[in-house]
Amino acid sequence: MQRDACGLPSCRAGLRRLMLLVDSRHGLKDSDREVMAMLDEAAVSYQAVLTKIDKSAGALAATSDAVAAELARHVAAHPVLLATSAETGAGIAALRAAIAALAAGPDSR
């Protein structure tokens, strides 16, 4: 992530939302929390996307709940948590639709 002179992520005017990929087997890590804090401070909107949901079947609900609860405490976090699996294709259509809605512009959200 490129940083400006103040050490914050540099922003582009056209950036609508950053997608933060979170491995569902591990949940949020300290490095994710650092990025989230920087994004909050820089007022950059972001949305978490749980990945590898096919590999965390039993713990997925608990991980999802924990990540959602933590995201709720961050001002720049989008409240909708997406969950995907590249292996099975689960959630990919929803992720694509979310990205397409962002690309279409502010009137489509």
C-alpha positions, 0 to 999 in steps of 0.5 A: 500500500502506497503511503503519503508523507504522513505515513497514511495510505494515499487515496485516489479520488475514484476509490470507492471501497477497498476489499480486505481479504481475511482467511476464514480459518484464522479470522482477523490477525494483528496485521489486518487490524493495523490496516483497518486502523490506517483505513479508518484514520484515512477515511478509506471505506473498506469491506471484509471478504472471508476467503477459504470458507470451504476449509473452515466449515465447523468454525465459519459461523463463529469466525464470521460473527467475530469478524462482523463484531469487530468490523462494527467498531470501525468507522470506515468498515462497510457493514456487510461481510462477504464470504467466498470460496475459490475452490467451490465458487461459493459467494463469488457471485455475491462478491462480483455483484458487490464490485459491479455495484461499486463500479456502476457508481453511487446511484446504484448503491 
